[in-house]
Amino acid sequence: MIIPTQTLPTPDVTCSNCKACCCRLEVMIISDTGVPEQFIERDQYGGETMMRLNDGWCAALDRDTLMCTIYENRPWICREFDMGSDECIDERVKYL
């Protein structure tokens, strides 16, 4: 039995075509980078994540420009998430 595989195009990701799909992921705050309090959500155990609004996007994302409004103080995980990486492409495929 042959199982067909779907080959999806892998677009080159740049600042001009980034869809900010990673800004829909849950982002744990695991180090102090200076994230402003109004963007932090805490659970009953004291765990901190970036707040997401009802639309599912990070509260710090500018919806018009799709750019981070706290870029200089973004969480460590956001700093480590590389544009165009396999993880980035995996997230983009979900929203294409």
C-alpha distances in whole Angstrom, upper triangle without the diagonal:
4,6,10,13,16,19,22,25,28,31,34,36,40,43,43,39,39,38,39,36,37,40,38,37,39,41,43,46,47,50,53,52,55,53,55,55,55,51,50,49,50,48,50,50,51,48,48,45,46,47,44,46,44,42,40,42,44,47,48,46,48,46,48,47,44,46,47,51,52,50,53,52,48,47,46,42,42,44,41,38,38,37,34,33,29,31,32,29,27,30,31,27,28,31,30
4,6,9,13,15,19,22,24,28,30,32,36,39,39,36,35,35,36,33,34,37,35,35,37,39,41,45,45,48,51,50,53,50,53,53,53,49,49,47,48,47,49,49,50,46,46,44,44,45,42,44,43,40,38,39,41,45,46,44,46,44,45,44,41,43,45,48,49,47,50,50,46,45,43,40,40,41,39,36,35,34,31,30,26,28,30,26,25,28,28,24,25,28,27
4,6,10,13,16,19,21,25,28,30,33,36,36,33,32,31,33,29,30,34,32,31,33,36,38,41,42,44,47,47,49,47,49,50,49,45,45,44,45,44,46,46,46,43,43,40,40,41,39,40,39,36,34,35,38,41,42,40,42,40,42,41,38,40,41,45,45,44,46,46,43,41,40,36,37,38,36,33,32,31,28,27,23,25,26,23,21,24,24,21,22,24,23
4,7,10,13,16,18,22,25,27,31,33,33,30,29,29,30,27,29,32,30,30,32,35,37,40,41,44,47,46,48,45,48,49,48,44,44,43,44,43,46,46,46,43,42,39,39,40,37,38,37,35,33,34,36,40,41,38,40,38,39,38,35,38,39,43,44,42,45,45,41,40,39,35,35,37,34,31,30,29,26,25,22,23,24,21,19,22,22,18,20,22,21
4,6,10,13,15,18,22,23,27,30,30,27,26,25,27,24,25,29,27,27,29,31,34,37,38,40,43,42,44,42,45,45,44,41,41,40,42,41,43,43,44,40,39,36,36,37,34,36,35,32,30,31,33,37,37,35,37,35,36,35,32,34,36,39,40,38,41,41,37,36,35,32,32,33,31,27,27,25,22,21,18,20,21,17,16,19,19,15,17,19,18
4,6,10,12,15,19,20,24,27,27,23,23,22,24,21,23,26,25,25,28,30,32,36,37,39,41,40,42,40,42,43,42,38,39,38,40,39,42,42,42,39,38,35,34,35,32,33,32,29,28,28,31,34,35,32,34,32,33,32,29,31,33,37,38,36,39,39,35,34,34,30,30,31,29,26,25,23,20,20,17,18,18,15,14,16,16,12,14,16,14
4,7,9,12,15,18,21,24,24,21,21,20,22,20,22,25,24,24,27,29,32,35,36,38,40,39,41,39,41,42,41,38,38,38,40,40,43,42,42,39,37,34,33,34,32,33,33,30,28,28,30,33,34,31,32,31,31,30,28,29,31,35,36,34,37,37,34,33,32,29,28,29,27,24,22,21,17,17,15,17,17,13,13,16,14,11,14,16,14
4,6,9,13,14,18,21,21,17,17,17,19,17,19,22,21,21,25,27,30,32,34,36,38,36,38,36,38,39,38,35,35,35,37,37,41,41,40,37,35,32,30,31,29,30,30,27,25,25,27,30,30,27,29,27,28,26,24,26,28,31,33,31,34,34,31,30,30,26,25,27,25,21,20,18,15,15,13,15,14,10,10,13,11,8,11,13,10
4,6,9,12,15,18,18,15,15,16,18,17,19,22,22,22,26,27,30,33,34,35,37,35,37,35,38,39,38,35,36,36,38,39,42,42,41,37,36,32,31,32,29,30,30,27,26,25,27,30,30,27,28,26,26,25,23,24,27,30,31,29,32,33,30,30,29,26,25,26,24,21,19,16,13,14,13,15,14,10,11,13,11,9,13,13,11
4,6,9,12,16,16,13,13,14,16,15,16,19,20,20,24,24,28,30,31,32,34,32,34,32,35,37,36,32,33,34,36,37,40,40,39,35,33,30,28,30,28,29,29,26,24,23,25,28,27,24,26,24,25,23,20,22,24,28,29,26,29,30,27,27,26,23,21,22,21,17,15,13,9,11,10,12,11,7,10,12,9,9,13,13,11
4,6,9,12,12,9,10,12,14,14,16,18,19,20,24,24,28,29,31,32,33,31,33,31,33,35,34,31,32,33,36,37,40,40,39,35,33,30,28,29,27,28,29,25,24,22,23,27,26,22,23,22,22,20,18,19,22,25,27,24,27,28,25,26,26,23,21,21,20,17,15,11,8,11,11,13,11,8,11,12,9,10,13,13,11
4,6,10,10,8,9,12,14,14,16,18,20,21,24,24,27,29,30,31,32,29,31,30,32,35,34,30,32,33,36,37,41,40,39,35,33,29,27,29,27,28,30,26,25,23,23,26,25,22,23,22,22,19,17,18,20,24,25,22,25,27,24,25,24,22,19,20,19,16,13,10,7,10,12,14,11,9,13,14,11,13,16,15,14
4,7,8,6,6,9,10,11,13,15,17,18,21,21,24,25,27,27,29,26,28,26,28,31,30,27,28,30,32,34,37,37,35,32,29,26,24,25,24,25,27,23,22,19,20,23,21,18,19,19,19,16,14,14,17,20,21,19,21,23,20,21,21,19,16,16,16,13,10,7,5,9,11,12,9,8,12,12,10,12,15,14,13
4,5,5,6,10,11,13,14,15,18,19,22,22,25,26,27,27,28,25,26,25,27,30,29,26,28,30,33,34,38,38,36,32,30,26,24,25,24,25,27,24,23,20,20,22,20,17,18,18,17,14,13,13,15,18,20,17,19,21,19,21,21,19,16,16,16,14,11,7,8,11,14,15,11,12,15,15,12,15,18,16,15
4,6,5,9,9,12,13,14,17,19,21,21,24,24,26,26,26,23,24,22,24,27,26,23,26,28,31,33,37,36,34,31,28,25,22,23,22,23,25,22,21,18,18,20,17,14,14,15,14,11,10,9,12,15,16,14,16,19,17,19,19,18,15,15,16,14,12,8,10,13,16,16,13,14,17,16,14,17,19,17,17
4,6,9,11,14,15,16,18,20,24,23,27,27,29,29,29,26,27,25,27,29,28,25,28,30,33,35,39,39,37,34,31,27,24,25,24,24,26,23,22,19,19,21,19,16,15,15,13,10,10,11,14,17,19,17,19,22,20,22,23,22,18,18,20,17,15,12,12,16,19,19,15,15,19,17,14,17,19,17,16
4,6,9,11,13,14,16,19,22,22,26,27,29,29,30,27,28,26,27,30,28,25,28,29,32,34,38,38,36,33,30,26,24,24,22,23,24,21,20,17,19,21,19,16,15,14,14,11,10,12,15,18,20,18,21,23,21,22,23,21,18,19,19,16,14,11,11,14,16,16,13,12,15,14,11,14,16,13,12
4,6,8,10,11,13,15,18,18,22,23,25,26,26,24,25,23,24,27,25,22,24,26,29,30,34,34,32,29,26,23,20,21,19,20,22,18,17,14,15,18,16,13,13,13,13,10,8,9,12,16,17,15,19,20,17,19,20,18,14,15,16,13,12,8,9,12,14,13,10,10,13,11,9,12,14,12,12
4,5,8,9,10,13,16,17,21,22,25,26,27,24,25,22,24,26,24,21,23,24,27,28,32,33,31,28,25,21,19,19,17,17,18,15,14,12,13,16,15,11,12,11,11,10,7,10,12,15,17,16,20,21,18,19,20,18,15,17,17,14,13,10,11,14,15,14,10,11,12,10,7,11,11,9,9
4,5,5,8,10,13,13,17,18,21,22,23,20,21,19,20,22,21,17,19,20,23,25,29,29,27,24,21,18,15,16,14,15,16,14,12,9,10,13,12,9,10,10,11,10,6,8,9,13,14,13,17,17,14,15,16,14,11,13,14,11,12,9,11,13,15,12,9,11,12,9,8,12,12,10,12
4,5,6,8,11,12,16,18,21,22,24,22,23,20,22,23,22,18,19,20,23,24,28,28,27,23,21,17,15,15,13,14,16,13,11,9,10,13,13,11,13,12,14,13,9,11,12,16,17,16,19,19,16,16,17,14,12,15,15,11,12,10,11,12,13,10,8,9,9,6,6,9,9,7,10
4,5,5,9,9,13,15,17,19,20,18,20,17,19,21,20,16,17,18,20,21,25,25,24,20,18,14,12,14,12,14,16,14,11,9,9,13,12,11,14,14,16,15,11,11,11,15,15,14,17,17,13,13,13,10,8,11,11,8,10,9,11,11,12,9,7,10,10,7,8,11,11,11,13
4,6,8,8,12,14,17,18,19,17,18,15,17,18,17,13,14,15,18,20,23,24,22,19,16,12,10,11,9,11,13,11,9,6,5,9,9,7,10,11,14,13,9,9,9,12,12,12,16,15,11,12,14,11,9,12,13,10,13,12,14,15,16,13,11,13,13,10,11,14,13,12,15
4,7,9,12,15,18,20,21,20,20,17,19,19,18,14,15,15,18,18,22,23,22,18,16,12,10,10,8,10,11,9,6,5,6,10,11,10,13,12,15,15,11,13,12,15,16,16,19,18,14,14,16,13,11,15,16,13,15,14,16,16,16,13,11,14,13,9,11,13,11,10,14
4,6,10,12,15,17,19,18,20,17,19,19,18,14,14,14,16,17,20,20,19,16,14,10,9,11,9,12,13,12,8,8,8,12,13,12,16,15,19,18,14,15,14,17,16,16,19,18,14,13,14,11,10,14,14,11,14,14,16,15,15,11,11,13,12,9,11,14,12,12,16
4,7,10,12,15,17,17,18,15,17,17,16,13,12,11,13,13,17,17,16,12,10,7,7,9,8,12,13,13,9,9,8,11,13,13,17,17,21,20,17,17,15,17,16,17,19,17,13,11,13,10,10,14,14,13,16,17,19,18,18,14,14,17,15,12,15,17,15,16,20
4,6,9,12,13,13,15,12,14,15,15,11,10,10,12,13,17,16,15,11,9,5,5,8,9,13,16,16,12,11,9,11,12,13,17,18,21,20,17,16,13,15,14,14,16,14,10,8,9,7,8,11,11,11,14,16,18,17,18,14,14,17,16,14,17,19,18,18,22
4,6,9,11,12,14,12,14,14,15,12,10,10,10,11,14,13,11,8,6,4,6,10,12,15,18,18,15,14,12,14,14,16,20,21,24,23,20,19,16,18,15,16,17,14,11,8,9,7,9,12,12,13,17,19,21,19,20,16,17,20,19,17,20,23,21,22,25
4,6,8,9,10,9,12,12,13,11,8,10,10,12,15,14,11,8,5,5,7,10,13,17,20,20,17,16,13,14,13,16,20,22,25,24,21,19,16,16,14,14,15,11,9,6,7,8,10,11,12,14,17,19,22,21,22,19,19,23,22,20,23,25,24,25,28
4,7,9,11,11,14,14,17,14,12,13,12,14,16,14,11,9,8,9,11,14,17,20,23,24,21,19,16,18,17,19,23,25,28,27,24,22,18,19,16,16,16,13,11,8,7,8,11,12,12,14,18,21,23,21,22,19,20,24,23,22,25,27,26,27,30
4,6,9,10,13,14,17,15,13,14,14,16,19,16,13,11,10,11,12,16,19,22,25,26,23,21,18,19,17,20,23,26,28,27,24,21,18,19,15,15,14,11,10,7,7,9,11,11,12,15,18,21,24,23,24,21,22,26,25,24,26,29,28,29,32
4,6,7,10,11,15,13,12,14,14,17,19,18,14,13,11,12,13,16,19,22,25,26,24,22,18,18,16,19,22,25,27,26,24,21,17,17,13,14,12,9,10,8,8,11,13,13,14,17,20,22,26,25,26,24,24,28,28,26,28,31,30,31,33
4,6,9,11,14,12,12,15,16,19,22,20,17,15,13,13,12,15,18,21,25,25,23,20,16,16,14,17,19,22,25,23,21,18,14,14,10,10,8,5,7,6,7,10,11,10,13,15,18,20,23,23,25,23,22,26,26,24,26,30,29,29,31
4,6,9,11,11,11,14,15,19,21,21,17,16,13,13,12,14,18,20,24,24,22,20,16,15,13,16,18,22,24,22,21,18,14,13,9,10,9,5,8,8,10,13,13,13,16,18,20,22,26,26,28,25,24,28,29,26,28,31,30,30,33
4,6,8,7,7,11,13,16,19,19,16,14,11,10,9,11,14,16,20,21,19,16,12,12,10,13,15,18,21,20,18,15,12,11,7,9,9,5,6,7,10,12,11,12,16,17,19,21,24,24,26,23,22,26,26,24,25,29,27,27,30
4,6,6,7,11,13,17,20,20,16,16,12,12,10,11,14,16,19,20,19,17,13,11,9,13,15,18,21,20,19,16,13,11,8,11,11,8,9,10,14,16,15,16,19,20,23,24,27,27,29,26,25,29,29,26,27,31,29,28,31
4,5,5,8,10,14,16,17,14,14,10,11,10,10,13,15,18,20,19,17,14,11,11,15,17,20,22,22,21,19,15,14,11,15,15,11,12,12,16,17,17,18,21,22,25,26,29,29,31,28,27,30,30,27,29,32,30,29,32
4,6,8,11,15,17,19,16,15,12,11,9,8,11,12,15,17,16,15,12,9,9,13,15,17,20,20,19,17,14,12,11,15,16,13,13,14,17,18,17,20,22,22,25,26,29,29,31,28,26,30,29,26,27,30,29,27,31
4,7,10,13,17,18,15,14,10,8,6,5,8,10,14,15,14,12,8,6,7,10,13,15,18,18,16,15,12,11,9,12,14,11,10,11,14,15,14,16,19,19,22,22,26,26,27,24,23,26,25,22,24,27,25,24,27
4,7,10,13,14,11,10,6,6,5,5,9,11,15,17,15,13,10,9,10,13,16,18,21,21,19,18,14,14,12,15,16,12,11,10,14,14,14,17,19,19,22,23,27,26,27,24,23,26,26,23,25,28,26,25,29
4,7,10,11,9,8,6,5,6,5,8,11,13,16,14,14,11,10,12,15,18,20,23,23,21,20,17,17,16,18,19,16,14,13,16,16,16,19,21,20,24,25,28,27,28,24,24,27,26,23,25,28,25,25,29
4,7,8,6,5,5,7,9,9,12,14,16,19,17,17,15,14,16,19,22,23,27,27,24,24,20,20,18,21,21,18,17,15,17,17,18,21,22,22,26,27,30,29,29,26,26,29,28,25,28,30,27,28,31
4,5,5,5,7,8,11,11,13,16,17,20,17,18,16,17,19,21,25,25,29,30,27,26,23,23,22,24,25,21,19,17,19,18,20,23,23,24,27,29,31,30,30,26,27,30,28,25,28,30,27,28,32
4,6,7,10,12,15,15,17,19,20,23,21,22,20,20,22,25,28,29,33,33,30,30,27,27,25,27,28,24,23,20,22,22,23,26,27,27,31,32,35,33,33,29,30,33,31,29,32,33,31,31,35
4,6,9,12,15,16,18,21,23,25,22,23,21,21,23,26,29,30,34,34,31,30,27,27,25,27,27,24,22,19,20,20,22,25,25,26,30,32,34,32,32,28,30,33,30,28,32,33,31,32,36
4,6,10,13,14,17,20,22,24,22,22,19,19,20,23,27,28,32,32,29,28,24,24,22,24,24,20,19,16,18,18,20,22,23,24,28,30,32,31,31,27,28,32,30,28,31,33,31,32,35
4,7,10,12,15,18,20,22,19,19,17,17,18,21,25,26,30,29,26,25,22,22,20,21,22,18,17,14,15,15,17,19,20,20,24,26,29,27,27,24,25,28,26,24,27,29,27,28,32
4,7,9,12,15,18,20,17,16,14,14,15,18,21,23,26,26,23,22,18,19,16,18,18,15,13,11,13,13,14,17,18,18,22,24,27,25,26,22,23,26,25,22,25,28,26,26,30
4,6,9,12,15,16,13,13,10,11,12,14,18,19,23,23,19,19,16,16,15,16,17,14,12,9,12,11,12,15,16,16,19,21,24,22,23,19,20,23,22,19,22,24,22,23,26
4,6,10,13,14,11,10,7,7,8,11,14,16,19,19,16,15,12,13,11,13,15,12,9,8,11,11,10,14,15,15,18,19,22,22,22,19,18,22,21,18,20,23,21,21,24
4,7,10,11,9,9,6,6,8,10,14,15,18,19,16,16,13,13,13,15,17,14,12,12,15,14,14,17,19,18,21,21,24,24,25,21,20,23,22,19,21,23,21,21,24
4,7,8,6,5,4,5,8,9,12,12,16,17,14,15,13,14,14,16,19,17,14,14,17,15,14,18,19,18,21,21,23,23,23,20,19,21,20,17,18,21,18,17,21
4,5,6,6,6,6,9,10,12,11,15,17,14,16,14,14,16,18,21,19,17,17,20,19,17,21,23,21,23,23,25,26,26,23,21,23,22,19,20,22,19,18,21
4,5,8,9,9,13,13,14,13,16,19,16,18,17,18,19,21,24,23,20,21,24,22,20,24,25,23,26,25,27,27,27,24,22,24,23,19,20,22,19,17,21
4,6,9,9,13,11,13,10,14,16,14,16,16,17,19,20,24,22,20,20,23,21,19,23,24,21,24,22,24,25,25,22,20,21,20,16,17,19,16,14,17
4,7,9,12,11,13,12,15,16,14,15,15,16,18,19,22,21,18,18,20,18,16,20,21,18,21,20,22,22,22,18,17,19,17,14,15,17,14,13,16
4,6,8,7,10,9,12,13,10,12,11,13,14,15,19,18,15,15,18,16,14,17,19,16,18,17,19,20,21,17,15,18,17,13,14,17,14,13,16
4,5,6,9,10,13,13,10,11,9,10,11,12,16,14,11,12,15,13,11,15,16,15,17,17,19,20,21,18,16,19,18,15,16,19,17,16,19
4,6,8,9,13,14,11,11,9,9,10,13,15,14,12,13,16,16,14,17,19,18,20,20,23,23,24,21,19,22,22,18,19,22,20,19,22
4,6,9,12,12,10,9,6,5,6,9,12,10,9,11,14,14,12,14,17,16,18,18,21,22,24,21,19,22,22,19,19,23,21,20,22
4,6,9,8,6,6,5,6,8,9,13,13,11,13,16,15,12,14,17,15,17,16,19,20,22,19,17,19,20,16,16,20,19,17,19
4,6,6,5,5,6,6,10,11,14,15,13,16,19,19,15,17,20,18,19,18,20,22,24,22,19,21,22,19,18,22,21,18,20
4,6,5,8,9,10,13,14,18,18,16,19,22,20,17,20,22,20,20,18,21,23,24,22,19,21,21,18,17,20,19,16,18
4,6,8,11,11,15,15,19,20,18,21,24,23,19,21,24,21,22,19,21,24,26,24,20,22,23,20,18,21,21,17,19
4,5,9,10,13,13,16,18,17,19,22,21,17,19,21,19,19,16,19,21,24,22,18,20,22,19,17,20,20,17,18
4,7,9,12,12,15,16,14,17,19,18,14,16,18,16,16,14,16,18,20,18,15,17,18,15,14,17,17,14,16
4,6,9,8,12,13,11,14,16,16,12,13,16,14,15,13,16,18,21,19,15,18,20,17,16,20,20,17,19
4,5,5,9,10,8,11,14,14,10,11,14,13,15,14,17,19,21,19,16,19,20,17,17,21,21,19,21
4,6,9,9,9,12,15,16,13,14,17,17,18,17,21,22,25,22,20,23,24,21,21,25,24,22,24
4,6,5,6,9,12,14,11,12,15,15,17,17,21,22,24,22,20,23,24,21,22,26,25,24,26
4,5,5,9,11,12,9,9,13,13,14,14,18,19,22,20,18,21,23,20,20,24,24,23,25
4,6,9,11,13,11,10,13,15,16,17,20,21,24,22,20,24,25,23,24,27,28,27,28
4,7,9,11,10,10,13,15,17,18,22,22,24,22,21,24,25,23,24,28,27,27,29
4,7,8,6,7,10,11,14,15,19,19,21,18,17,21,22,19,20,24,24,23,25
4,5,5,7,9,10,13,15,19,18,20,17,17,20,21,18,20,24,23,23,26
4,5,5,6,9,12,15,18,16,18,16,16,20,20,19,21,24,24,24,27
4,5,5,6,10,13,15,14,15,12,13,16,16,15,17,20,20,21,23
4,5,5,8,10,13,13,15,12,11,15,16,14,16,19,19,19,21
4,6,8,10,13,13,15,14,13,17,18,16,18,21,22,22,24
4,6,9,12,10,13,11,11,15,16,15,17,20,20,21,23
4,7,9,8,10,8,7,11,12,11,13,16,17,18,19
4,6,5,9,8,7,10,12,12,13,16,17,18,19
4,6,9,9,6,8,11,11,11,14,16,16,16
4,7,8,5,6,10,10,9,12,14,15,15
4,5,5,6,9,10,11,12,15,16,16
4,5,5,6,9,10,11,13,15,15
4,5,5,6,9,10,11,13,15
4,5,5,6,9,10,11,12
4,5,5,6,9,10,10
4,6,5,7,10,11
4,5,5,7,9
4,5,5,6
4,5,5
4,6
4
